[in-house]
């Protein structure tokens, strides 16, 4: 690997550590050979997400269109002067990440620019593109050249991404409404968010997590701890949300503290080591 590519992949690592302590901690538990690729995937999706969620004083539509054009140009050329896109094209080309996964992700980012309410179909399509395909990109890295195993694990990987995204939706209700004017849950009035509405969504997430766990148990040990750690972190976040009243979600953003995250590690490590997941 040349110096420029190594530097580009380092940018993905720095981006991950700056934006997500939990994801970064999970990546560090993976076998070293997988880490650069997963950091690069995170860096790519984080930059796209920043465009649609953060740059309020910029022309987001133009920025995202340019990002999309440059993404495909980088993949086709096998090169970009943008280090995040160079790192992502490297992952895409080395590990054979399917173009339709990238298409779906960028389409969901475009939906964020234009949609404030979602139908059932749009909600499912958005979750697939914004979360499930990211898990599938990572799964392709873990199982490159092992398509049979990839296909077997694909449904569980999708369910894990779905569960993560739904937890994010609950956690971010306040900022989604106040800062971005978005309501992702179809046919739910978040201004009158009831305990019944909240319970139905939480039960859906629990079911998603249960389906995902079977896939996590089947992962190679070299990657299983990191995925299981992320699963347990989000499960703990869900438990916090479950204990809160609906109106509390409008008043605060629930999180798992760094101390709690660190305390999860030894338990997850031992469960993984002794196949007790």
TORFI-562469 format. One record per residue: residue in three letters; z, x, y of N, C-alpha, C in turn; residue number from 1; chain. Coordinates in pm, whole numbers. Each point is the difference from the previous one (the first is absolute). Layout:
PT,ALA,Z,X,Y,Z,X,Y,Z,X,Y,NUM,A
...
***
This chain:
PT,UNK,0,85,-119,0,-85,119,0,89,125,1,A
PT,UNK,-88,-31,96,-10,82,120,115,-29,96,2,A
PT,UNK,19,91,95,111,-11,95,-6,-129,80,3,A
PT,UNK,-120,-41,44,-12,-120,81,46,-124,-78,4,A
PT,UNK,-38,-9,-127,42,-113,-82,150,3,-25,5,A
PT,UNK,55,118,-27,146,10,-19,73,-43,126,6,A
PT,UNK,-53,39,115,61,-40,127,-9,-151,21,7,A
PT,UNK,-115,-58,-36,-17,-144,13,99,-75,-87,8,A
PT,UNK,20,48,-122,95,-64,-91,143,16,49,9,A
PT,UNK,28,112,66,132,17,62,24,-104,108,10,A
PT,UNK,-106,-39,71,14,-104,103,41,-133,-63,11,A
PT,UNK,-52,-28,-118,41,-120,-71,147,6,-38,12,A
PT,UNK,46,117,-42,141,17,-37,90,-19,122,13,A
PT,UNK,-36,61,113,80,-13,122,3,-145,47,14,A
PT,UNK,-116,-67,-5,-7,-140,40,93,-85,-86,15,A
PT,UNK,-1,23,-130,86,-77,-90,147,21,34,16,A
PT,UNK,38,124,22,142,31,28,43,-55,136,17,A
PT,UNK,-90,-1,95,34,-51,133,15,-152,1,18,A
PT,UNK,-80,-69,-81,-4,-146,6,85,-69,-106,19,A
PT,UNK,24,62,-114,70,-71,-108,87,94,-82,20,A
PT,UNK,130,-5,23,91,82,-80,2,-45,-145,21,A
PT,UNK,-9,-130,-23,7,-51,-137,-124,39,-81,22,A
PT,UNK,-120,-18,58,-122,35,-71,-6,151,-22,23,A
PT,UNK,41,75,103,-2,145,-11,93,48,-111,24,A
PT,UNK,117,-63,-9,94,37,-106,-58,-29,-137,25,A
PT,UNK,-69,-113,-12,-62,-34,-126,-110,97,-40,26,A
PT,UNK,-82,41,97,-109,93,-29,55,135,-47,27,A
PT,UNK,111,43,56,57,130,-38,50,2,-144,28,A
PT,UNK,18,-116,-61,42,-3,-141,-119,8,-95,29,A
PT,UNK,-123,-16,52,-118,8,-84,-26,144,-42,30,A
PT,UNK,-70,17,-109,-49,133,-37,-80,57,118,31,A
PT,UNK,17,128,27,-59,63,119,-151,-20,11,32,A
PT,UNK,-67,-9,-113,-146,-9,7,-48,-131,61,33,A
PT,UNK,86,-104,1,-39,-128,56,33,-16,148,34,A
PT,UNK,92,79,49,55,-25,133,-103,6,113,35,A
PT,UNK,-85,103,8,-96,5,112,-88,-124,8,36,A
PT,UNK,-45,-50,-114,-88,-116,0,74,-125,48,37,A
PT,UNK,124,-19,-44,75,-119,41,36,7,147,38,A
PT,UNK,36,118,49,24,17,144,-126,-35,79,39,A
PT,UNK,-116,43,-49,-126,-26,71,-31,-149,5,40,A
PT,UNK,26,-71,-109,-21,-144,-1,92,-68,99,41,A
PT,UNK,126,40,1,95,-60,94,-43,28,144,42,A
PT,UNK,-41,123,29,-42,34,135,-115,-87,47,43,A
PT,UNK,-95,-23,-88,-116,-84,34,42,-143,32,44,A
PT,UNK,78,-61,-89,36,-140,22,96,-15,118,45,A
PT,UNK,82,102,23,92,-6,114,-75,5,132,46,A
PT,UNK,-102,86,10,-75,9,125,-73,-131,28,47,A
PT,UNK,-59,-61,-102,-68,-128,19,100,-106,44,48,A
PT,UNK,116,-2,-62,103,-97,34,51,20,143,49,A
PT,UNK,10,124,42,42,29,137,-99,-59,101,50,A
PT,UNK,-128,10,-31,-102,-53,92,22,-148,24,51,A
PT,UNK,21,-77,-107,7,-145,15,137,-51,41,52,A
PT,UNK,104,80,-23,136,-49,27,68,61,121,53,A
PT,UNK,-48,114,47,77,75,99,-73,24,131,54,A
PT,UNK,-127,24,-4,-72,44,121,-37,-119,89,55,A
PT,UNK,101,-67,53,-22,-124,75,-75,22,132,56,A
PT,UNK,7,119,54,-68,27,128,-139,60,-20,57,A
PT,UNK,-47,-4,-125,-133,54,-31,-91,-113,-50,58,A
PT,UNK,-130,29,-4,-96,-94,-57,3,17,-152,59,A
PT,UNK,85,-79,-65,23,17,-143,-126,-22,-83,60,A
PT,UNK,-78,-99,38,-120,-31,-77,-97,118,-1,61,A
PT,UNK,-18,62,117,-89,117,8,57,117,-78,62,A
PT,UNK,131,21,12,64,110,-72,-13,-17,-151,63,A
PT,UNK,23,-121,-49,-7,-23,-144,-144,11,-50,64,A
PT,UNK,-94,-50,77,-141,12,-39,-41,146,-9,65,A
PT,UNK,45,80,95,-30,144,-1,67,67,-120,66,A
PT,UNK,125,-37,-26,74,56,-114,-73,-33,-131,67,A
PT,UNK,-47,-123,-11,-72,-42,-120,-130,78,-17,68,A
PT,UNK,-77,12,107,-126,75,-5,25,145,-40,69,A
PT,UNK,101,60,61,31,140,-30,54,19,-141,70,A
PT,UNK,70,-100,-51,50,7,-137,-115,11,-99,71,A
PT,UNK,-96,-91,11,-112,1,-94,-88,124,20,72,A
PT,UNK,-15,43,125,-78,121,25,66,121,-64,73,A
PT,UNK,132,7,7,74,112,-60,-16,0,-151,74,A
PT,UNK,10,-118,-61,-15,-9,-146,-140,41,-43,75,A
PT,UNK,-100,-48,73,-139,32,-36,-31,148,20,76,A
PT,UNK,54,59,106,-28,141,31,92,95,-75,77,A
PT,UNK,113,-52,-48,99,88,-62,70,88,101,78,A
PT,UNK,6,-50,126,58,84,106,26,-86,124,79,A
PT,UNK,106,36,73,24,-58,132,83,98,81,80,A
PT,UNK,-25,4,130,83,82,88,135,-67,28,81,A
PT,UNK,10,-129,-31,128,-71,9,79,34,-127,82,A
PT,UNK,115,66,11,70,45,-121,47,-114,-90,83,A
PT,UNK,39,-113,57,42,-113,-83,-117,-53,-81,84,A
PT,UNK,-116,-13,64,-118,-49,-71,-56,105,-96,85,A
PT,UNK,13,128,36,-44,104,-92,85,-2,-126,86,A
PT,UNK,131,-14,17,88,-8,-116,-32,-122,-86,87,A
PT,UNK,-27,-112,65,-28,-122,-76,-133,9,-73,88,A
PT,UNK,-103,57,64,-128,12,-70,14,93,-119,89,A
PT,UNK,86,102,12,24,92,-112,58,-76,-118,90,A
PT,UNK,100,-83,25,60,-80,-107,-105,-93,-61,91,A
PT,UNK,-73,-68,85,-100,-97,-46,-104,66,-88,92,A
PT,UNK,-48,114,42,-107,66,-74,50,75,-123,93,A
PT,UNK,117,58,7,54,75,-115,47,-94,-110,94,A
PT,UNK,65,-110,39,60,-89,-99,-82,-126,-28,95,A
PT,UNK,-111,-16,68,-89,-112,-29,56,-134,39,96,A
PT,UNK,65,-7,115,52,-128,49,-118,-91,35,97,A
PT,UNK,3,-120,-51,-113,-90,14,-16,-46,145,98,A
PT,UNK,-125,-12,43,-30,-41,137,50,-142,29,99,A
PT,UNK,0,-86,-102,43,-137,25,148,-9,37,100,A
PT,UNK,81,96,-46,141,2,40,14,33,148,101,A
PT,UNK,-82,94,46,2,39,141,-53,-114,86,102,A
PT,UNK,-107,-65,-48,-56,-116,72,107,-108,20,103,A
PT,UNK,73,-29,-108,101,-107,5,112,37,96,104,A
PT,UNK,42,126,-2,107,42,91,-43,-15,146,105,A
PT,UNK,-117,50,34,-46,-6,138,-26,-144,44,106,A
PT,UNK,-42,-84,-94,-19,-142,35,134,-64,38,107,A
PT,UNK,106,34,-71,131,-55,35,44,49,137,108,A
PT,UNK,-29,125,31,34,50,133,-77,-78,108,109,A
PT,UNK,-126,-33,-29,-79,-80,94,59,-141,15,110,A
PT,UNK,51,-54,-108,64,-132,6,119,2,96,111,A
PT,UNK,73,110,2,114,11,90,-41,-8,147,112,A
PT,UNK,-122,38,29,-47,-6,138,-35,-143,43,113,A
PT,UNK,-37,-83,-96,-57,-130,37,78,-120,-53,114,A
PT,UNK,88,21,-96,70,-112,-61,146,-2,47,115,A
PT,UNK,48,-118,32,142,-18,30,65,-98,-98,116,A
PT,UNK,-80,-82,-67,47,-90,-105,-92,15,-120,117,A
PT,UNK,55,-15,-119,-75,29,-122,3,-119,-94,118,A
PT,UNK,-115,-32,-56,-7,-99,-107,46,66,-130,119,A
PT,UNK,15,-80,-106,40,57,-129,-98,108,-46,120,A
PT,UNK,-128,-29,12,-101,96,-46,2,126,86,121,A
PT,UNK,11,-18,131,4,115,90,126,83,-22,122,A
PT,UNK,110,-65,-26,128,67,-28,-14,88,-124,123,A
PT,UNK,-57,-54,-107,-18,79,-123,-95,116,23,124,A
PT,UNK,-109,-27,74,-97,106,27,61,110,87,125,A
PT,UNK,82,-41,98,64,98,86,96,89,-78,126,A
PT,UNK,82,-60,-85,96,78,-78,-73,96,-93,127,A
PT,UNK,-108,-48,-62,-77,88,-88,-49,123,77,128,A
PT,UNK,-62,-24,115,-59,111,74,101,90,68,129,A
PT,UNK,109,-55,48,95,80,77,102,72,-86,130,A
PT,UNK,23,-49,-123,107,58,-81,-41,31,-143,131,A
PT,UNK,-60,-98,-68,-31,21,-141,-97,116,-20,132,A
PT,UNK,-103,8,84,-100,106,-21,58,139,27,133,A
PT,UNK,103,8,84,63,130,25,67,49,-128,134,A
PT,UNK,67,-93,-70,57,36,-128,-105,39,-101,135,A
PT,UNK,-116,-67,5,-109,33,-93,-61,137,31,136,A
PT,UNK,-6,36,128,-46,134,36,93,106,-60,137,A
PT,UNK,130,-23,13,97,94,-57,-11,3,-152,138,A
PT,UNK,-18,-116,-61,-12,-6,-145,-124,76,-48,139,A
PT,UNK,-108,-7,78,-121,73,-37,26,151,3,140,A
PT,UNK,81,46,96,38,142,5,80,37,-124,141,A
PT,UNK,96,-84,-37,86,29,-115,-77,-1,-131,142,A
PT,UNK,-103,-83,-8,-71,-20,-127,-149,31,12,143,A
PT,UNK,-32,102,77,-139,38,14,-55,43,-137,144,A
PT,UNK,-118,-51,-34,-61,32,-129,63,-74,-117,145,A
PT,UNK,90,-94,29,69,-76,-107,-15,-148,31,146,A
PT,UNK,-123,-47,-3,-30,-133,50,64,-110,-82,147,A
PT,UNK,13,18,-131,62,-103,-83,144,-24,43,148,A
PT,UNK,74,107,20,140,-14,44,8,-56,141,149,A
PT,UNK,-93,42,85,-5,-53,136,-17,-151,-2,150,A
PT,UNK,-94,-48,-80,-25,-143,-6,120,-77,-57,151,A
PT,UNK,70,60,-94,117,-65,-58,114,-12,102,152,A
PT,UNK,13,99,87,108,2,98,-36,-71,130,153,A
PT,UNK,-128,-31,18,-48,-59,125,72,-130,39,154,A
PT,UNK,19,-96,-90,67,-125,42,141,23,51,155,A
PT,UNK,77,86,-67,137,28,44,1,73,134,156,A
PT,UNK,-95,91,19,-8,73,128,-29,-97,114,157,A
PT,UNK,-87,-96,-25,-29,-100,103,124,-83,32,158,A
PT,UNK,75,-39,-102,120,-80,22,105,78,79,159,A
PT,UNK,10,129,-25,97,81,74,-38,5,147,160,A
PT,UNK,-128,22,29,-45,1,139,21,-135,66,161,A
PT,UNK,-24,-107,-75,20,-135,53,146,-23,35,162,A
PT,UNK,90,42,-89,143,-17,27,43,79,122,163,A
PT,UNK,-45,125,10,34,83,115,-44,-67,131,164,A
PT,UNK,-122,-51,1,-53,-57,124,75,-127,38,165,A
PT,UNK,34,-83,-96,74,-123,31,139,32,54,166,A
PT,UNK,64,103,-55,129,43,55,-18,46,145,167,A
PT,UNK,-108,74,25,-28,44,137,-18,-119,93,168,A
PT,UNK,-68,-102,-47,-21,-119,83,133,-64,39,169,A
PT,UNK,93,-11,-96,131,-57,30,78,90,95,170,A
PT,UNK,-4,130,-27,74,95,83,-50,0,144,171,A
PT,UNK,-131,-17,18,-62,17,131,-31,-131,71,172,A
PT,UNK,64,-109,-41,-28,-130,61,13,6,151,173,A
PT,UNK,106,60,49,24,2,145,-112,73,74,174,A
PT,UNK,-33,122,-44,-101,78,72,-140,-60,-18,175,A
PT,UNK,-28,-56,-118,-132,-62,-21,-22,-117,95,176,A
PT,UNK,105,-80,20,-13,-114,90,4,43,146,177,A
PT,UNK,102,78,37,21,35,141,-102,98,54,178,A
PT,UNK,-35,103,-80,-87,106,49,-147,-22,-30,179,A
PT,UNK,-28,-69,-112,-138,-10,-44,-48,-144,-17,180,A
PT,UNK,90,-96,13,-39,-141,-10,-53,-41,-135,181,A
PT,UNK,44,67,-108,-52,-26,-133,101,-73,-87,182,A
PT,UNK,-52,-90,-83,79,-63,-105,-83,11,-128,183,A
PT,UNK,46,81,-93,-78,25,-121,17,-110,-105,184,A
PT,UNK,122,-53,-13,26,-99,-105,-74,-129,31,185,A
PT,UNK,-89,-45,-89,-76,-123,28,90,-124,-6,186,A
PT,UNK,-29,-92,89,69,-128,4,151,13,16,187,A
PT,UNK,45,105,67,142,18,29,16,11,151,188,A
PT,UNK,86,-83,57,29,3,143,121,91,20,189,A
PT,UNK,-24,123,45,108,96,12,94,-32,116,190,A
PT,UNK,-42,-86,91,91,-41,106,106,-96,-54,191,A
PT,UNK,-29,-61,-115,97,-86,-67,13,44,-146,192,A
PT,UNK,18,129,-18,6,62,-132,126,-45,-72,193,A
PT,UNK,-16,-77,-106,114,-59,-69,46,87,-117,194,A
PT,UNK,119,-29,-48,52,69,-118,-89,-25,-121,195,A
PT,UNK,-58,-121,-7,-90,-33,-110,-126,84,6,196,A
PT,UNK,-60,13,119,-119,84,17,30,143,-45,197,A
PT,UNK,112,50,47,38,138,-28,23,21,-151,198,A
PT,UNK,65,-93,-64,28,12,-143,-128,-3,-82,199,A
PT,UNK,-94,-84,36,-126,-7,-74,-72,134,6,200,A
PT,UNK,-5,60,119,-67,129,16,74,108,-79,201,A
PT,UNK,131,-1,6,79,101,-73,-17,-14,-151,202,A
PT,UNK,-12,-120,-49,-23,-21,-143,-137,53,-42,203,A
PT,UNK,-100,-19,86,-133,56,-27,7,152,-10,204,A
PT,UNK,74,60,92,12,146,1,72,49,-125,205,A
PT,UNK,105,-69,-40,72,37,-121,-93,-2,-121,206,A
PT,UNK,-83,-102,-7,-96,-10,-111,-101,116,3,207,A
PT,UNK,-46,34,120,-92,114,15,66,129,-48,208,A
PT,UNK,124,22,41,72,121,-40,17,5,-152,209,A
PT,UNK,28,-114,-61,20,-2,-144,-127,40,-74,210,A
PT,UNK,-115,-51,46,-126,37,-61,-33,146,22,211,A
PT,UNK,35,51,118,-29,139,32,83,96,-85,212,A
PT,UNK,123,-39,-32,91,89,-72,-55,40,-136,213,A
PT,UNK,-67,-92,-67,-58,33,-131,-101,114,12,214,A
PT,UNK,-78,-2,109,-96,108,22,68,131,33,215,A
PT,UNK,106,-5,80,72,121,36,55,68,-125,216,A
PT,UNK,51,-80,-92,55,56,-125,-106,75,-80,217,A
PT,UNK,-127,-38,17,-108,60,-77,-62,123,67,218,A
PT,UNK,42,31,121,-57,114,72,40,133,-64,219,A
PT,UNK,-86,101,20,36,136,-41,127,43,71,220,A
PT,UNK,84,75,-69,126,45,60,-22,85,125,221,A
PT,UNK,-113,68,9,-27,86,115,-13,-78,130,222,A
PT,UNK,-27,-129,-11,-14,-83,121,96,-118,1,223,A
PT,UNK,62,-29,-113,79,-123,-11,121,-2,92,224,A
PT,UNK,68,113,15,121,1,82,-30,-40,143,225,A
PT,UNK,-107,54,58,-32,-31,139,-32,-148,20,226,A
PT,UNK,-75,-58,-93,-35,-141,11,124,-86,-22,227,A
PT,UNK,82,38,-97,123,-76,-27,96,7,118,228,A
PT,UNK,6,115,63,87,15,117,-44,-94,113,229,A
PT,UNK,-131,-8,24,-51,-92,102,30,-145,-38,230,A
PT,UNK,-16,-31,-128,32,-134,-50,146,-35,28,231,A
PT,UNK,92,92,-32,142,-27,19,36,-10,148,232,A
PT,UNK,-65,80,82,24,-7,144,-38,-138,53,233,A
PT,UNK,-117,-46,-36,-45,-131,50,83,-114,-61,234,A
PT,UNK,45,17,-123,85,-100,-62,133,-10,76,235,A
PT,UNK,53,113,41,124,0,79,-22,-66,136,236,A
PT,UNK,-116,27,60,-32,-64,127,-11,-152,-18,237,A
PT,UNK,-62,-43,-109,-10,-143,-27,139,-62,-15,238,A
PT,UNK,89,68,-69,136,-52,-19,70,-19,134,239,A
PT,UNK,-19,92,92,59,-15,133,-55,-123,71,240,A
PT,UNK,-130,-18,-11,-65,-114,64,47,-130,-64,241,A
PT,UNK,15,0,-132,45,-120,-71,139,-44,47,242,A
PT,UNK,85,96,33,137,-33,42,7,-50,144,243,A
PT,UNK,-109,16,75,-3,-39,141,-45,-145,17,244,A
PT,UNK,50,-63,106,-46,-135,35,-140,10,61,245,A
PT,UNK,-81,-106,-11,-137,5,54,-6,44,145,246,A
PT,UNK,92,-49,83,-4,33,143,30,147,27,247,A
PT,UNK,69,66,-94,30,142,20,-126,86,-3,248,A
PT,UNK,-102,-47,-72,-125,76,-6,-70,4,135,249,A
PT,UNK,30,-97,86,-57,-2,134,77,91,96,250,A
PT,UNK,119,41,-40,88,73,92,15,148,-32,251,A
PT,UNK,-34,40,-121,12,140,-36,-100,38,-108,252,A
PT,UNK,-27,130,-6,-91,53,-102,84,69,-107,253,A
PT,UNK,2,-57,-117,83,54,-107,-61,128,-56,254,A
PT,UNK,86,91,-39,-45,128,-54,104,52,-98,255,A
PT,UNK,-43,95,-81,89,71,-89,28,135,65,256,A
PT,UNK,126,31,21,36,123,71,-39,123,-81,257,A
PT,UNK,-12,112,68,-34,125,-69,105,37,-104,258,A
PT,UNK,127,-30,29,106,28,-96,-19,-84,-126,259,A
PT,UNK,-34,-126,20,-26,-88,-115,-120,48,-80,260,A
PT,UNK,-105,43,71,-118,52,-69,35,121,-86,261,A
PT,UNK,79,90,58,40,120,-74,88,-35,-120,262,A
PT,UNK,83,-102,16,87,-39,-111,-79,-60,-116,263,A
PT,UNK,-118,-57,30,-84,-56,-105,-60,109,-88,264,A
PT,UNK,-21,118,58,-74,104,-71,64,41,-132,265,A
PT,UNK,131,38,-3,54,46,-129,-3,-108,-108,266,A
PT,UNK,21,-126,38,-5,-107,-98,-141,-17,-56,267,A
PT,UNK,-99,4,91,-139,-13,-44,-42,120,-85,268,A
PT,UNK,46,117,39,-34,122,-74,49,-9,-144,269,A
PT,UNK,126,-42,-16,58,-6,-135,-66,-109,-83,270,A
PT,UNK,-28,-114,62,-67,-107,-73,-139,45,-47,271,A
PT,UNK,-71,72,87,-132,49,-37,8,104,-110,272,A
PT,UNK,94,90,15,14,110,-96,28,-51,-141,273,A
PT,UNK,84,-103,-8,41,-51,-132,-71,-130,-39,274,A
PT,UNK,-112,-28,69,-82,-117,-31,81,-130,0,275,A
PT,UNK,81,-16,106,84,-119,12,-46,-89,114,276,A
PT,UNK,-124,17,42,-54,-83,109,-19,-144,-49,277,A
***
